[in-house]
Amino acid sequence: MARKLNNHNANEAINHGFALVTEERRSTGIYAYLDIGFNSLISNIHNYKNKVGLLDNSRMKSDTQWVIDSMRVKTPGHRTLIGSLSGGNQQKVIIGRWLLTQPEILMLDEPTRGIDVGAKFEIYQLIAELAKKGKGIIIISSEMPELLGITDRILVMSNGLVSGIVDTKTTTQNEILRLASLHL
């Protein structure tokens, strides 16, 4: 069922089941000098209050461990500063953070930029698992092989306008490039 969303701020978007993993991981995605626990929970911190209004440390630790385990984050522990992790592991923590908000739609902006091949493969596996679970996945990427390899459809934009929507099983890179240059 289609519905119009007017999200005026991040909290409204989260409450409507929408999550965004930003392209600028280091400048807007993480708090580099804080630990994995904080970085895992910050988008959902209000949900960790107990009956008397204090933070439920046990639940917070459990959910942080869930992020580490389910996202396969390579780290000595949840108190490790996120800035000391590789780019791929930082990205996995960020994705885990947003999954804790239980989104219906997850928008990933350049999800594999600046990470190694092994971490890319793990991110691709996570995306496939989420799609199989019925989550809506929107990927913004400048890497055409990535888009062709992990998506069902590609919406092509040119100069801010939609140029076309193509099926990745039947399209070619040339067709996508043609559509991308339509409104220049």
C-alpha positions in Angstrom: 0.0 0.0 0.0 1.5 3.4 -1.0 1.5 6.2 1.4 2.9 9.7 1.4 5.6 10.4 4.0 6.4 13.8 5.2 9.5 13.4 7.4 10.5 16.7 8.8 13.3 15.4 10.9 15.2 12.2 11.6 13.0 11.1 14.4 9.9 11.2 12.2 11.7 9.2 9.5 12.8 6.6 12.1 9.2 6.4 13.4 8.0 5.8 9.9 10.4 2.9 9.5 13.0 4.6 7.3 16.8 4.5 7.9 19.6 6.1 6.0 23.2 4.9 6.0 25.0 8.0 4.9 27.8 8.2 2.3 30.1 10.2 4.5 30.7 7.5 7.1 33.6 9.3 8.8 32.1 12.8 9.0 28.4 12.1 9.5 28.1 8.4 10.2 30.2 7.7 13.3 31.4 9.3 16.5 35.0 8.3 16.0 36.2 8.9 19.6 33.3 7.0 21.1 33.0 3.2 21.5 31.1 0.7 19.3 28.4 0.5 22.0 27.6 4.2 21.8 27.8 4.2 18.0 25.5 1.1 17.8 22.8 2.6 20.0 22.7 6.3 19.4 19.9 6.3 16.8 17.6 4.4 19.2 18.8 5.5 22.6 15.4 6.6 23.8 14.2 3.0 23.6 16.7 1.9 26.3 15.1 3.7 29.2 13.8 1.4 32.0 10.6 2.0 34.0 12.2 4.7 36.2 13.8 6.5 33.2 17.3 5.3 33.6 19.2 3.6 30.8 19.0 -0.2 30.8 22.7 -1.1 30.6 22.0 -4.8 30.3 19.8 -4.4 27.2 22.2 -1.9 25.7 25.1 -4.3 26.1 23.0 -7.2 24.6 22.0 -5.1 21.6 25.5 -3.9 21.0 26.6 -7.6 21.1 23.9 -8.4 18.6 25.3 -5.7 16.2 28.8 -7.1 16.6 27.7 -10.7 16.1 25.1 -10.3 13.4 27.1 -7.8 11.4 30.2 -9.9 11.9 32.2 -6.9 13.2 35.8 -7.7 13.8 36.6 -6.1 17.2 38.1 -7.1 20.6 34.9 -5.9 22.3 32.0 -3.4 22.5 34.2 -0.8 24.3 36.6 -0.5 21.3 36.6 3.0 19.8 34.9 2.9 16.5 37.5 5.1 14.9 40.1 2.4 15.4 38.1 -0.1 13.3 38.6 -0.6 9.5 36.2 1.3 7.2 34.3 -1.9 6.5 33.8 -2.7 10.2 32.7 0.9 10.8 30.2 0.5 8.0 28.8 -2.7 9.5 28.4 -1.0 12.9 26.4 1.8 11.2 24.2 -0.7 9.4 23.6 -2.6 12.6 22.7 0.7 14.4 20.0 1.3 11.9 18.8 -2.2 12.0 18.2 -1.8 15.7 15.5 0.8 14.8 13.7 -2.0 12.9 13.3 -0.1 9.6 11.0 -1.2 6.8 13.1 0.8 4.3 16.9 1.0 4.5 18.6 3.5 2.2 22.3 2.8 1.7 24.3 5.7 0.2 27.5 4.4 -1.4 27.5 1.4 1.1 30.9 0.0 0.0 32.9 3.1 -0.8 36.4 3.0 0.7 36.2 -0.6 2.1 38.2 -3.7 1.2 36.9 -6.4 -1.1 36.2 -8.9 1.8 34.1 -6.3 3.6 32.3 -5.4 0.4 31.3 -9.1 0.0 30.0 -9.2 3.6 27.9 -6.0 3.0 26.5 -7.5 -0.2 25.5 -10.6 1.8 23.8 -8.5 4.5 21.9 -6.6 1.8 20.7 -9.9 0.3 19.6 -11.3 3.7 17.7 -8.1 4.5 15.9 -8.2 1.1 15.0 -11.8 1.7 13.4 -10.8 5.0 11.2 -8.3 3.1 13.0 -5.1 3.9 13.0 -2.4 1.3 16.5 -1.7 0.2 17.5 1.4 -1.7 21.1 1.7 -2.8 22.7 4.8 -4.1 25.9 4.0 -5.8 28.3 5.4 -8.5 29.7 1.9 -9.0 27.7 0.4 -11.9 29.0 -3.2 -11.5 27.8 -3.0 -7.9 24.4 -1.9 -8.9 24.1 -4.5 -11.6 25.2 -7.2 -9.2 23.1 -6.6 -6.2 19.9 -4.9 -7.3 16.7 -6.0 -9.1 15.9 -2.6 -10.7 17.8 0.6 -11.2 16.2 4.0 -11.2 18.4 6.2 -13.3 18.4 10.0 -12.8 19.9 12.7 -14.9 20.2 16.3 -13.7 17.7 15.7 -10.9 15.1 14.1 -13.2 14.1 10.4 -13.4 15.3 9.1 -16.8 14.1 5.6 -16.5 13.8 2.4 -14.5 15.5 -0.7 -15.8 15.5 -4.3 -14.9 19.1 -5.4 -14.0 18.6 -8.8 -15.6 17.9 -7.3 -19.0 19.7 -4.0 -19.1 23.3 -3.1 -20.1 25.8 -0.5 -18.9 25.4 1.3 -22.1 21.6 1.6 -21.6 22.1 3.0 -18.1 24.7 5.5 -19.4 22.4 6.6 -22.1 19.6 7.2 -19.6 22.0 9.0 -17.2 22.8 11.5 -19.9 19.3 12.2 -21.1 18.7 15.5 -19.3 22.2 17.0 -19.4 
